[in-house]
Amino acid sequence: SGGKGGQNQNKRDTGVRVKHGPSGAVGESREHRTQLGNKRAAFRRMGESDAFQKWVRVEHAKAIGALDRAVEEAMKPENLEVEYGEG
């Protein structure tokens, strides 16, 4: 009991639990009267969780590493064509 919704919380199934599979991060909410309000709150909590934030940092580092490798590959002399204009 208590909180927004009062007795309405017991009458309606509006609680939401979301889980991000790759990170295992979970967000839950049941304090709003609507399922949409709970979904928004649950997603926000999941996104702010330590598990999700750690996953984002790891994925970002992987992406940066892949980008660095692609740039290095593209800049190899055998992949460059140099043209000289008339001066």
Secondary structure per residue as TSV (DSSP state, phi and psi in degrees):
chain	resnum	aa	ss	phi	psi
A	1	S	-	360.0	172.9
A	2	G	-	84.7	167.0
A	3	G	S	79.6	178.5
A	4	K	T	-63.5	140.1
A	5	G	T	99.3	-33.1
A	6	G	T	51.1	-128.1
A	7	Q	T	-65.2	-23.1
A	8	N	H	-59.7	-28.5
A	9	Q	H	-60.1	-34.3
A	10	N	H	-82.2	-19.6
A	11	K	H	-88.7	-27.8
A	12	R	S	-121.3	147.5
A	13	D	-	-97.4	80.0
A	14	T	-	-109.3	-4.4
A	15	G	-	-64.4	146.7
A	16	V	E	-132.5	139.0
A	17	R	E	-131.2	123.7
A	18	V	E	-118.8	144.4
A	19	K	E	-132.9	132.7
A	20	H	E	-95.0	109.0
A	21	G	T	-54.5	-52.6
A	22	P	T	-59.8	-34.4
A	23	S	T	-99.5	-21.1
A	24	G	T	79.3	5.8
A	25	A	E	-68.7	141.3
A	26	V	E	-128.3	141.0
A	27	G	E	-130.7	137.9
A	28	E	E	-133.7	149.8
A	29	S	E	-157.3	139.7
A	30	R	-	-147.5	17.2
A	31	E	-	-87.1	-12.3
A	32	H	S	-93.5	158.0
A	33	R	S	-76.9	-23.5
A	34	T	S	-110.4	152.9
A	35	Q	H	-65.9	-36.8
A	36	L	H	-61.9	-44.0
A	37	G	H	-61.6	-41.0
A	38	N	H	-69.0	-36.3
A	39	K	H	-63.8	-44.2
A	40	R	H	-60.8	-45.8
A	41	A	H	-64.8	-40.1
A	42	A	H	-65.7	-43.6
A	43	F	H	-63.0	-41.3
A	44	R	H	-61.7	-45.1
A	45	R	H	-64.1	-40.5
A	46	M	H	-61.5	-46.1
A	47	G	H	-65.1	-28.4
A	48	E	H	-88.1	-6.3
A	49	S	S	-69.9	152.9
A	50	D	H	-59.8	-40.6
A	51	A	H	-62.2	-43.5
A	52	F	H	-69.7	-42.1
A	53	Q	H	-62.0	-39.5
A	54	K	H	-64.7	-43.2
A	55	W	H	-60.5	-42.5
A	56	V	H	-61.5	-43.8
A	57	R	H	-63.0	-42.1
A	58	V	H	-64.7	-46.3
A	59	E	H	-63.8	-37.6
A	60	H	H	-64.1	-44.5
A	61	A	H	-61.7	-40.1
A	62	K	H	-62.1	-44.1
A	63	A	H	-64.5	-42.0
A	64	I	H	-63.6	-41.7
A	65	G	H	-62.5	-42.2
A	66	A	H	-65.0	-39.2
A	67	L	H	-65.9	-44.0
A	68	D	H	-59.9	-42.3
A	69	R	H	-65.4	-38.7
A	70	A	H	-65.2	-40.8
A	71	V	H	-66.0	-44.2
A	72	E	H	-58.9	-43.7
A	73	E	H	-63.0	-44.5
A	74	A	H	-66.3	-27.6
A	75	M	T	-91.0	1.5
A	76	K	S	-63.1	142.2
A	77	P	G	-52.9	-37.1
A	78	E	G	-69.3	-14.8
A	79	N	G	-99.9	1.0
A	80	L	-	-107.1	142.7
A	81	E	-	-116.3	119.9
A	82	V	-	-103.5	128.7
A	83	E	-	-118.3	141.3
A	84	Y	-	-115.1	127.9
A	85	G	-	-87.8	168.2
A	86	E	-	-79.9	132.3
A	87	G	-	-99.7	360.0
